[in-house]
Amino acid sequence: MNNEAFTWLQPGAWRKPCIVHVTMVANGRRPLFGSLAFNGKEAVVEKTPLGWVLVGEERRMLELCPEIRILADKVMPDHHHMVLQVQRSMSRSIREVLRGYMQGCKAEARGLGFKENLYEGPPFYRVLTHKGQLHAMIEYVKANAERAWQRRLNPDLFRMHRQTAVWGLPFTSMGNHFLLEWPDRQLVEVSRSSTEERFYKPGGVYFDACSKGKLLLLEPEEQAFVHPDVRRAAEETLRRKAEAKHLDYAGLPVESRRYRFMALNEMGRMMVDAGREGRG
């Protein structure tokens, strides 16, 4: 064991100092641990007896493993977050410690008459390795109840909609669709140095903006990339750029990264133009 390679893919290596975000999900995603409420100032989770079991077992875990420090934790109705710091090497891996923690929670739950499995499955681990991750993760865990409350108040803003039609183009969308009627629009071009385009769940300031109705995410469906107007506009721009460099342009396949980024920019241009012309 002492010669074991230090890689996160080998659980034994987790005996060494590290910081890890752990998420444990309740069986069936049921609200076994508490209920969401608002105390007049902020969103809170009113814990059930099972929820208090989780808190009590945290204290026991720290007593048994003084090498561990809890940097942040949040018991939610149907899941439980912890950000753990292993301050010095341990005889057991952090995975083994968490396995013992969950077994302790299950034993206490049985003592309360809960006969089913307490958890959906093994915990989800995320090792924090980059600058800024720790602060962001702690803030994420602390704000979990408030974010859940905002989702409850504004469910439509966080619901994904398929085949949203925007000026004849199909998109997958999430957020405030009334923003499509906002008259003052500006095009922000997508760079080919950006990461691969994909739809994602809003987080951080984007989550706050979404909860206040100030955000709309649009991801083009495949049909949008092959729409005749988009195809023609993208090809014209690509040809113009090639000619400016005295190059011949023979067309690009729809699947190519360069074409898709150009098509995204042309879709954005169409939306801006539609707003200026009063068409949306």
N, C-alpha and C positions, 0 to 999 in steps of 0.2 A: 504493500500500500504506500510505503514511503517513496517508492520510485515511480509512482503513478504520474503520468503526464498531466499537466495542468491545462485542461480544456473543459469548457462548459458542457461538452457533450458527454463527459464522464462524471456521473454523480459524485464519486469519491472526491473529486477535485473541489467540490463545494464545501469542503472542510476549511478551506483557506479564506482569508478576509475577502469579503465581497458585499455588495448591496444588491438586494433582489426584491422585486415587487411580486407579491403572491396574491392570487385571486382564487378563492374557494367558493363554489357555486352550490346553492341549496338543491336538494333532490327535487327534480322536476321544475326547477326555477320557481318553486312556491315561496310565498312570503313567510317562511318558517321563523325568521329571526327578528321580525319587527314589522311595523307599519309606518308609512311615510306621513308626516304631519307638518303643520306650520304653527310655530309658537307665537306668532305676531311680529317676530323680527326676522326669523330665518327658518329654513326647512330643517326638520330634525327627524330622526328615526326613533320611534318609541319601541324599545326592545321587548320582545316576548321572553319568557323564561329560557327558551332555547338561545335567544340572542345574548342573554346574560351569561349563559354557559360559555359562549365563545370568549367573552371578556375574562371570565374567571380562569379559563384554561390558558389564556395569554400570560396571566400572572404566574401561573404554575410553570409554564414553559421558560420564562425568564429566570425563575428560581432554579430550575434544573440546568439551564444553559446560560450562565452569566456571561458567556462570550457574545451573546446576541443582544442587540439593542433594537427596540421598535421605534422607528423614526416617524411613522404615521400609520394609522389604522382607521378603518371605518366599517362598522357593521351595517349593512344595508338589508332591506327586507328579504331579498332572495340571494344575496352573495356577501362576501366578506373580503375586504382588502387589507393587506399589511405590507408595509415597506420595511424590510429587515436589514440590519447591518450586522455582518459577522465581523467582530472587531479584532479577533485573533483566531488562529487555527484551532479547530475543535477535533475531538476524537471521532465525532460523527459528522456526516455531511448535513447541510441545511435541509436537504430533501428528507433525510431520515428524521430530523428533528420535527419537521412539519408533518410527516407521517404519524409520529407519536402524538403531536398536538391534535390532529384530526381524530385519532383513535380515542384520545382522552375526551374529546367533545362528544363522540358517539357514545362512550360509556356513561357520561353524565346525562346525555339525552335519554338513554334507556332507563336510567334511574328516575327520570321524570315521566316515564310511561310511554316515550316515543320509541316504537318498535321498528320503524322503517330505517332505511339507510339515510343518514343525515345529509349526505353530500351527493351531488350529481356524478362525481368522478374524482380523479386526482386533481390537485391544484394546478393552475396555470402559472408558470414562472417566467419572469422577464428580468434578466440580469442587466443592471444599469452600468454602462461602460463608457458613456460619452459625456463631455462637459455640458452642463445645463440640464441633464436628464433628471438628476435627483430633485432639484427644485421644482421642475415641471411635474414630476410624478407625485411629490408631496402635495402640491397644490391641487392636482387632479383628485387625489384621494380625499383631501379635506372638503372639496367642493362637490363630492359625489351626491350627497343628499339634495343640495340646491339644484344641481343639474337634473336630477330625477324629478324634482318638484316642477321645474320649468317644462320638462317634457310632458308632465301630467296636465299642466295648465294650457299648453300649446301643442297638442298632439299632432295637429295637421302640419305644423311647421317642420316636424321631424319625421314625417312619413315620406317614404320614397314612392314617387309616382312614375309609372312606366308610360311610354308613348305620350309624353306631353308635347302637344303641337305648338310650336313657336314659329309663326310666319311660314307655315308649310313644312317645317323641318321637325322631325321627331327627336325628342330628348328624354332621358331619364332625369328626373328633377327632385329636389328637396328644398324646402324653404318657402318664402313668401312670394306667391305667384303674382301678387299685385304689383311687385316691383317691375314687372314687364311693362307696366303702363307708365312708369316714371319717365318724364319727357327729357330730362337732362342726362344723356348717356355719353360715355367715353370709351373708346377702343383701347384695350391694353393687349398688345400683340404677344403671342406665345413664342418663346425662343426655342429653337431646336436643341439648345443645351439644357432645357428643362427635363425633369424626369418623365418617365412614361405617363401619359394621361390616364387617369383612373378616377372613378367616383369614390368618395370616402366620407366617413361619418365626421361631421364638423367637431372640432375640439378647440379648447382655449378661447381666444377672443372670437373665433368663428362661431363657437357654440353660443356665446353670449349674444352675438349679433343675430344668430338664427332665432334664439328665444325671444328677441325683441322685434322680430319681423324685418330685420335689416339685411338678410342674406338670402340669396337664391342660388343654389348650385344646379348647373345644367351640364349633363354629359350627353353628347350626341349619340344617338343610336346609329347603327351601321348604315341604315338607309339615308341618313343625313349626309354621310361622306360621299355617297354616290348620287346625290340629288343633282339633276342637270345644271341648275343655277350655281351650286357650290362647285361642281366639277369644272364648269366653264370658267368661273372667276379664278379658281385656284390655278388652272392651267394657264390662263392669261398672265397672271402674276409671275408664275414660274418661268414662262417664256420670256417675259419682259426682263426679268432678272438675268436670265441666261444671255440674252442679246446685249445687255449692258456690259457683260463681260466678254463679248464677242465669241460666245459659245453657241453651238447648235443645241436645240432642245427637241427631244424626240418623245417627250411624255414620260410620266411616272406612273407606276401601278398604284392603285388606291391603297394597297396594303403598306406602301413604303412610308417610313417615318417622316420623311421630308414632305411628302404630299399631305399627310394627315395634319401636320402642324400648320401647313399653309391653308388647308381647308378650315381648320379651327379659326384662324385669323379672318378668313373670308366670311365665316358664319357670324363672327363678332361684328364685322363691318356691316353685314346685312342688318343686324339688330340695331346698330347705331343709326344707320340710314333710315330704317323704318321709323325710329323715334323722331328724327328730324322732319320726316315727311308726314308725321302725325298718323302713322299706320299702326301704332301700338303703344 
